[in-house]
Each structure stands twice: as structure tokens, then as C-alpha cells.
């Protein structure tokens, strides 16, 4: 057996809030919208991953999702412009990533990160 995808599912009664956040702020494309479920995707090639952690590093909580971006400053600006509270960071971590934590409209803790260059 080979894993093809790993898809997190977030329960919500308001798909519009999901579109505003995941499409408009994070820049994901709407791949499918059936009214009761919307799937967002990035134009990226990646292998399925699943992380299990005792903590989030640097004394932080374990985030629900880690979203890697190519421009952390631009992501941070989008969150700030949308008046979304930053719960941690932005910070350059000793293991070679820059990141910040924020929550999506459904309370999920997001680790928005970029590998340091």
C-alpha cells in the first residue's frame, strides 16, 4: 500500500470563513467546493507528511498544522492586515526556521514557517 495524500478535515458550519482565510489570506486555491465541503490546494509538489510531537519547540504548544511558505514576511503582513493575532513570533529558531503562530477562524493553531536561507 502507498499513501497518496493526507488531508486534514476541519469541521465548520461556515465555509465562507474558510474561503476568506485559506484562500484570501493564505493564497490557497479552491480545488473543490460542493457546498458542504471545500478543499483548498497549493500549487506545490510535496510528499505526504504527518508529524507527531510532544511540544512545538521553544516551549510552545504543538500546532495543529504547519504551513511552509516561501515568504514569511509577506505571510505575516497578510495576517496583520487581517487583524489576526500572532500568538508566537515571528522568530528565527535555532533549528533553521523562521516562524510565527496564529489561529485560523476555527481555533486551529497554525505554525506558519519558512526555512532559513
C-alpha positions in Angstrom: 0.0 0.0 0.0 1.2 3.5 -0.8 -0.1 6.7 0.8 -1.3 9.1 -1.9 -2.5 12.1 0.2 -3.0 13.2 3.8 -6.0 15.6 4.0 -6.8 17.3 7.3 -10.6 17.9 7.7 -11.8 20.9 9.8 -15.4 20.9 11.0 -17.3 24.2 10.3 -20.8 25.4 9.5 -19.4 28.5 7.7 -17.4 27.6 4.6 -17.3 31.3 3.7 -15.0 32.0 6.7 -12.7 29.2 5.5 -12.6 30.7 2.0 -11.7 34.2 3.4 -8.9 32.7 5.5 -7.4 29.9 3.5 -7.9 31.4 0.0 -7.7 35.2 0.6 -5.1 35.3 3.4 -3.0 32.2 2.8 -3.4 32.2 -1.0 -4.6 28.6 -1.5 -6.7 27.7 -4.5 -10.2 26.3 -4.1 -9.8 22.9 -5.7 -13.4 21.7 -5.0 -16.5 23.3 -3.4 -19.5 21.2 -3.0 -21.3 23.5 -0.5 -20.9 21.1 2.4 -17.1 20.6 1.8 -14.5 22.8 0.3 -11.0 21.6 -0.5 -8.1 24.1 -0.8 -4.8 23.3 -2.5 -1.4 24.9 -3.2 0.5 24.8 -6.5 3.3 22.7 -5.0 4.8 19.3 -5.2 5.3 17.7 -1.8 5.3 14.3 -0.2 2.6 13.5 2.3 3.8 14.1 5.9 2.3 13.6 9.3 4.2 14.9 12.4 3.7 13.7 16.0 5.2 15.9 18.7 5.4 16.2 22.5 5.7 20.1 22.1 6.0 22.7 19.4 9.6 23.6 20.1 10.9 26.5 22.1 8.4 25.8 24.8 5.3 26.3 22.5 2.2 24.3 22.2 2.0 21.7 19.4 0.4 23.4 16.4 -2.5 21.7 14.6 -0.9 22.5 11.2 2.4 23.6 9.9 2.2 25.7 6.7 5.5 26.3 4.9 5.6 29.5 2.9 8.3 31.0 0.6 8.0 34.5 2.0 7.3 34.7 5.8 7.3 38.5 5.8 4.5 38.6 3.2 2.5 36.0 5.2 3.0 38.0 8.4 1.8 41.2 6.6 -1.4 39.4 5.4 -2.2 38.2 8.9 -1.5 41.6 10.4 -3.6 43.3 7.7 -6.5 40.9 8.5 -6.0 41.7 12.2 -5.3 38.1 13.1 -3.5 37.9 16.4 0.0 36.5 16.3 0.4 34.1 19.3 4.1 33.4 19.0 6.9 35.0 17.0 7.9 35.9 14.4 11.2 34.3 15.5 14.2 32.7 14.0 14.5 29.3 15.7 17.9 27.6 16.3 17.0 24.6 14.1 16.9 26.7 11.0 13.3 28.0 10.5 11.7 31.4 10.8 8.1 31.2 12.0 5.0 32.5 13.8 1.9 31.0 15.3 -1.7 32.2 14.7 -5.1 30.7 14.7 -7.5 30.1 11.9 -11.1 31.1 12.2 -11.9 27.7 13.7 -9.4 27.9 16.5 -6.7 25.6 14.9 -3.2 26.7 15.9 -1.1 27.2 12.8 2.7 27.2 12.6 3.5 29.5 9.6 7.1 28.9 8.7 9.9 29.3 6.2 13.2 27.5 6.2 16.1 29.9 6.9 18.4 30.5 4.0 
